[in-house]
Structures are given as structure tokens and as C-alpha cells.
């Protein structure tokens, strides 16, 4: 699978070289070591927060979970935990849409 990584660093001219070295160091570290528990926890919190901003209502949440569930099953198995999330939601006035 191919991927593209785009990065942006906003620094003063006099610290451009050290900043580039730091970016290269971090990219190398990402490819040669496993993330720490703290890094995983921060990444999960960031993703949950980002998704929360994108899914302002229950209908959007339900649609997103359904989409994830369908795509995971098309790829050969659901690993997203969508079914567990759906089961954990309170029963209420859900509408199709």
C-alpha cells in the first residue's frame, strides 16, 4: 500500500536546518521503534476528539459507524469495534437517514 506524508514546519530562517534534522530524526524514529503507551494514548485522544468535531449529532455518528462497518467487512473482517460501539449506545429515538 502506498502512502503520502506531507509535513509543514513554520520556523525562522536561522533554525531551518536544525528543524529539518529534527523532522528527519522523528520520521526515522517512527520507522524503527514502536510507539510508547503515552504516544498511543495521545494519538487516540486526538482521533476521538477529531471525530467528535466531525460528528455533531447521532445521525452522523450512526452513518459513520455503518460506513466503517461495511468497509471493514469488505476487507475481510471487522476490526473497528463498530458493533460494540453500536451496542453500547443508549436506545432512543433514532431515525433512518
C-alpha positions as CSV (number, residue, x, y, z in Angstrom):
1,X,0.0,0.0,0.0
2,X,1.4,3.4,-1.0
3,X,1.0,6.4,1.2
4,X,1.9,10.1,1.1
5,X,3.2,12.1,4.0
6,X,3.0,15.9,3.9
7,X,4.6,17.9,6.6
8,X,4.8,21.6,7.3
9,X,7.2,23.4,9.7
10,X,6.9,27.1,10.2
11,X,10.3,28.3,11.5
12,X,12.7,31.2,11.2
13,X,15.4,31.0,8.5
14,X,18.2,30.6,11.0
15,X,16.7,27.5,12.5
16,X,15.6,25.8,9.3
17,X,18.4,23.3,9.2
18,X,18.0,22.1,12.8
19,X,14.2,21.9,12.2
20,X,14.8,19.7,9.1
21,X,17.1,17.5,11.1
22,X,14.5,17.1,13.8
23,X,11.8,16.2,11.3
24,X,14.1,13.6,9.7
25,X,15.0,12.2,13.2
26,X,11.4,11.8,14.1
27,X,10.5,10.1,10.8
28,X,13.4,7.7,11.2
29,X,12.3,7.0,14.8
30,X,8.8,6.3,13.7
31,X,10.1,3.7,11.2
32,X,12.5,2.0,13.6
33,X,10.7,1.9,17.0
34,X,7.3,1.2,18.4
35,X,5.2,4.0,19.9
36,X,5.2,4.3,23.6
37,X,1.9,3.9,25.6
38,X,1.8,7.6,26.1
39,X,2.1,8.3,22.4
40,X,-0.6,5.8,21.6
41,X,-2.9,7.4,24.3
42,X,-2.3,10.9,23.0
43,X,-3.0,9.8,19.4
44,X,-6.2,8.0,20.4
45,X,-7.4,11.1,22.3
46,X,-6.6,13.3,19.3
47,X,-8.5,11.0,16.9
48,X,-11.5,10.7,19.3
49,X,-11.7,14.5,19.6
50,X,-11.3,15.0,15.8
51,X,-14.1,12.5,15.1
52,X,-16.3,14.2,17.8
53,X,-16.0,17.5,16.0
54,X,-16.9,15.9,12.6
55,X,-19.9,14.0,14.0
56,X,-22.1,16.6,15.7
57,X,-25.2,14.5,16.0
58,X,-26.4,10.9,16.5
59,X,-27.4,10.5,12.8
60,X,-23.8,11.4,11.7
61,X,-22.3,9.1,14.2
62,X,-24.6,6.2,13.2
63,X,-23.8,6.8,9.5
64,X,-20.0,6.9,10.2
65,X,-20.1,3.7,12.2
66,X,-22.2,2.0,9.5
67,X,-19.7,3.1,6.8
68,X,-16.7,1.8,8.9
69,X,-18.5,-1.5,9.5
70,X,-19.3,-2.0,5.8
71,X,-15.7,-1.2,4.7
72,X,-14.1,-3.5,7.2
73,X,-16.4,-6.3,6.2
74,X,-15.5,-5.7,2.5
75,X,-11.8,-6.0,3.5
76,X,-12.4,-9.4,5.2
77,X,-13.3,-8.7,8.8
78,X,-14.5,-6.0,11.2
79,X,-11.7,-4.8,13.5
80,X,-13.1,-1.3,14.1
81,X,-15.2,-2.3,17.1
82,X,-18.3,-0.6,15.5
83,X,-20.6,-3.4,16.6
84,X,-19.6,-2.9,20.2
85,X,-20.0,0.8,20.0
86,X,-23.4,0.5,18.5
87,X,-24.5,-2.0,21.2
88,X,-23.2,0.5,23.9
89,X,-25.3,3.4,22.6
90,X,-28.5,4.2,24.6
91,X,-31.7,3.1,23.0
92,X,-33.7,6.1,21.9
93,X,-35.3,8.0,19.1
94,X,-33.0,7.1,16.2
95,X,-34.2,7.8,12.7
96,X,-33.1,6.5,9.4
97,X,-31.5,8.9,7.2
